[in-house]
Structure formats: C-alpha cells, structure tokens
Amino acid sequence: MAAKIAASPDLTLAVGLAEVQPALEAWRQRRRHREAIPENLWRLIGGLAQSHGVNPVARALRLNYAALRQRTLAGRAPVPAGKPSAGFVEVAVPPWPVGVPCSIELEDRRGAKLTVRLGCAEATTVLAVAQGLWRHRP
C-alpha cells in the first residue's frame, strides 16, 4: 500500500513555510522552558498568516491558533481615511426579473393532479411549460 502525501494547493504558502520552518525549529531546539517566540519570527509567521490564513499556518508550524490569530489581527495596519480598502469590490447586481407569479394545474382522466408554481414568468413561458408537461403524460 502506498503512503499518501498531502500536497499544498498553494505553492506560495509552501515556499513561505519552507523559509520560516527551519528558523522556528532551530529556536525550538535551543529555547528555554516557556521562552517566548522571538519577535522577528512572529513577524515572519504573522505575514504568512495574513496572506494565507491563520489556520493553515498554525497547523503547519504547530502553533497555538488563538495566539497567532491575535498577533495577526494586531499586526494589521488600519486603512487610511479616504483610501478604499483593497479587500472590497463592489459588484453591480442586475435588476430582479419582473413578471406575474402564476401556477399551472394539470389533471388527468383518473384524477391525478400536478400543480407547478412559477415565481414570475411571461405567458409564453407558462404555455411552453404546460405543453411540455401535457405531452409527456403516459
């Protein structure tokens, strides 16, 4: 049976992790009990988390999610007044189609009934649906 290897869908995340992971592991090897991660490492890790998300980075580097999230949110610079946020894009929504709500009720000789409710449709659409349903009866 072959071993499964998880591949990162984001190559830039993998490259970023490859840069940070050796430094973090080296620090873990030489740290004293309960010593805090150095600020320069937190800056590198925080940059990755801002770009690729807190959860994937925390899992890959075996870090506390809550601590990384707090540091990542604290490290974001506020958007200056007058400048639009780069993360927001306005999308124009087309107007809702206008029509008359209707329902089609079909009944065969044996008394079986079929009711189709259409939210809004034109008369030609209603007629086409009714004809299509009526033609396909057994």
Kinemage of the C-alpha trace (Angstrom):
@kinemage 1
@onewidth
@group {chain A} dominant
@subgroup {mainchain}
@vectorlist {calphas} color= white
{ca met a 1} P 0.000 0.000 0.000
{ca ala a 2} L 1.435 3.391 -0.981
{ca ala a 3} L 1.701 6.193 1.555
{ca lys a 4} L -0.415 9.263 0.880
{ca ile a 5} L 1.435 12.531 0.647
{ca ala a 6} L -0.537 15.736 1.263
{ca ala a 7} L 0.326 18.393 -1.275
{ca ser a 8} L -0.211 22.075 -0.528
{ca pro a 9} L -2.580 23.618 -3.082
{ca asp a 10} L -0.846 26.952 -2.664
{ca leu a 11} L 2.763 26.949 -3.761
{ca thr a 12} L 3.462 30.368 -2.239
{ca leu a 13} L 2.366 29.081 1.176
{ca ala a 14} L 4.707 26.102 0.829
{ca val a 15} L 7.590 28.406 -0.104
{ca gly a 16} L 6.832 30.729 2.823
{ca leu a 17} L 6.638 27.815 5.238
{ca ala a 18} L 9.948 26.461 3.921
{ca glu a 19} L 11.575 29.787 4.815
{ca val a 20} L 10.085 30.045 8.324
{ca gln a 21} L 10.042 26.404 9.450
{ca pro a 22} L 13.833 25.883 9.795
{ca ala a 23} L 14.211 29.054 11.878
{ca leu a 24} L 11.277 28.086 14.104
{ca glu a 25} L 12.600 24.537 14.586
{ca ala a 26} L 16.077 25.848 15.403
{ca trp a 27} L 14.574 28.176 18.017
{ca arg a 28} L 12.537 25.293 19.479
{ca gln a 29} L 15.703 23.196 19.838
{ca arg a 30} L 17.629 25.844 21.775
{ca arg a 31} L 14.856 27.597 23.734
{ca arg a 32} L 14.499 27.510 27.464
{ca his a 33} L 11.306 26.311 29.124
{ca arg a 34} L 8.360 28.675 28.401
{ca glu a 35} L 10.539 31.119 26.464
{ca ala a 36} L 8.515 33.304 24.072
{ca ile a 37} L 8.993 33.112 20.325
{ca pro a 38} L 11.285 35.973 19.206
{ca glu a 39} L 9.571 38.990 17.681
{ca asn a 40} L 11.374 38.641 14.327
{ca leu a 41} L 9.962 35.101 13.960
{ca trp a 42} L 6.467 36.309 14.906
{ca arg a 43} L 6.680 38.964 12.168
{ca leu a 44} L 7.540 36.330 9.545
{ca ile a 45} L 4.838 33.959 10.772
{ca gly a 46} L 2.284 36.785 11.015
{ca gly a 47} L 2.969 37.812 7.430
{ca leu a 48} L 2.291 34.261 6.269
{ca ala a 49} L -0.916 34.112 8.316
{ca gln a 50} L -2.145 37.405 6.851
{ca ser a 51} L -1.501 36.176 3.329
{ca his a 52} L -2.642 32.556 3.615
{ca gly a 53} L -4.874 32.353 6.671
{ca val a 54} L -4.254 31.688 10.337
{ca asn a 55} L -5.430 28.065 10.422
{ca pro a 56} L -3.190 26.616 7.674
{ca val a 57} L -0.113 28.388 9.055
{ca ala a 58} L -0.846 27.453 12.687
{ca arg a 59} L -1.346 23.803 11.744
{ca ala a 60} L 1.738 23.591 9.540
{ca leu a 61} L 4.002 25.228 12.123
{ca arg a 62} L 2.323 23.582 15.162
{ca leu a 63} L 1.461 26.912 16.777
{ca asn a 64} L -1.401 27.998 19.019
{ca tyr a 65} L -4.197 29.170 16.708
{ca ala a 66} L -5.578 31.779 19.141
{ca ala a 67} L -2.164 33.329 19.800
{ca leu a 68} L -1.351 33.515 16.096
{ca arg a 69} L -4.768 34.968 15.270
{ca gln a 70} L -4.412 37.639 17.951
{ca arg a 71} L -0.957 38.620 16.735
{ca thr a 72} L -2.085 38.585 13.105
{ca leu a 73} L -5.070 40.830 13.787
{ca ala a 74} L -2.939 43.167 15.929
{ca gly a 75} L -0.346 43.437 13.149
{ca arg a 76} L -2.757 44.715 10.511
{ca ala a 77} L -2.358 48.379 9.761
{ca pro a 78} L -5.562 50.454 9.727
{ca val a 79} L -6.703 51.703 6.312
{ca pro a 80} L -6.064 55.467 5.990
{ca ala a 81} L -9.183 57.627 5.649
{ca gly a 82} L -10.086 58.491 2.079
{ca lys a 83} L -8.468 55.388 0.591
{ca pro a 84} L -10.720 52.472 -0.352
{ca ser a 85} L -9.908 49.104 1.137
{ca ala a 86} L -8.165 46.778 -1.308
{ca gly a 87} L -10.215 43.854 0.032
{ca phe a 88} L -13.626 45.240 -1.039
{ca val a 89} L -15.009 45.065 -4.548
{ca glu a 90} L -18.439 46.427 -5.416
{ca val a 91} L -20.426 44.209 -7.765
{ca ala a 92} L -23.414 45.565 -9.639
{ca val a 93} L -26.462 43.323 -9.319
{ca pro a 94} L -28.839 43.217 -12.282
{ca pro a 95} L -32.462 44.114 -11.538
{ca trp a 96} L -34.774 41.297 -10.480
{ca pro a 97} L -36.843 39.954 -13.382
{ca val a 98} L -40.332 41.382 -13.452
{ca gly a 99} L -43.292 39.186 -14.290
{ca val a 100} L -46.535 37.834 -12.988
{ca pro a 101} L -46.457 34.964 -10.469
{ca cys a 102} L -48.547 32.068 -11.730
{ca ser a 103} L -49.372 28.423 -11.212
{ca ile a 104} L -50.279 25.659 -13.640
{ca glu a 105} L -52.641 22.896 -12.561
{ca leu a 106} L -52.986 19.790 -14.689
{ca glu a 107} L -55.414 16.915 -14.040
{ca asp a 108} L -55.725 13.682 -15.986
{ca arg a 109} L -58.809 11.483 -16.526
{ca arg a 110} L -58.037 9.380 -13.460
{ca gly a 111} L -57.982 12.436 -11.185
{ca ala a 112} L -54.204 12.694 -10.701
{ca lys a 113} L -53.230 16.342 -10.292
{ca leu a 114} L -49.989 18.231 -10.864
{ca thr a 115} L -49.507 21.827 -9.709
{ca val a 116} L -46.487 23.854 -10.850
{ca arg a 117} L -45.909 27.287 -9.289
{ca leu a 118} L -43.693 29.732 -11.163
{ca gly a 119} L -42.347 32.789 -9.327
{ca cys a 120} L -42.573 35.161 -12.244
{ca ala a 121} L -42.947 34.259 -15.862
{ca glu a 122} L -44.241 35.515 -19.171
{ca ala a 123} L -47.277 33.964 -20.848
{ca thr a 124} L -45.118 32.244 -23.476
{ca thr a 125} L -43.023 30.550 -20.782
{ca val a 126} L -46.141 29.348 -18.940
{ca leu a 127} L -47.622 27.982 -22.169
{ca ala a 128} L -44.371 26.178 -23.086
{ca val a 129} L -44.130 24.561 -19.625
{ca ala a 130} L -47.772 23.462 -19.710
{ca gln a 131} L -47.443 21.982 -23.213
{ca gly a 132} L -44.234 20.160 -22.289
{ca leu a 133} L -45.819 18.625 -19.194
{ca trp a 134} L -49.024 17.649 -21.010
{ca arg a 135} L -47.198 15.954 -23.886
{ca his a 136} L -45.151 13.695 -21.586
{ca arg a 137} L -48.103 12.051 -19.847
{ca pro a 138} L -48.368 8.238 -20.003
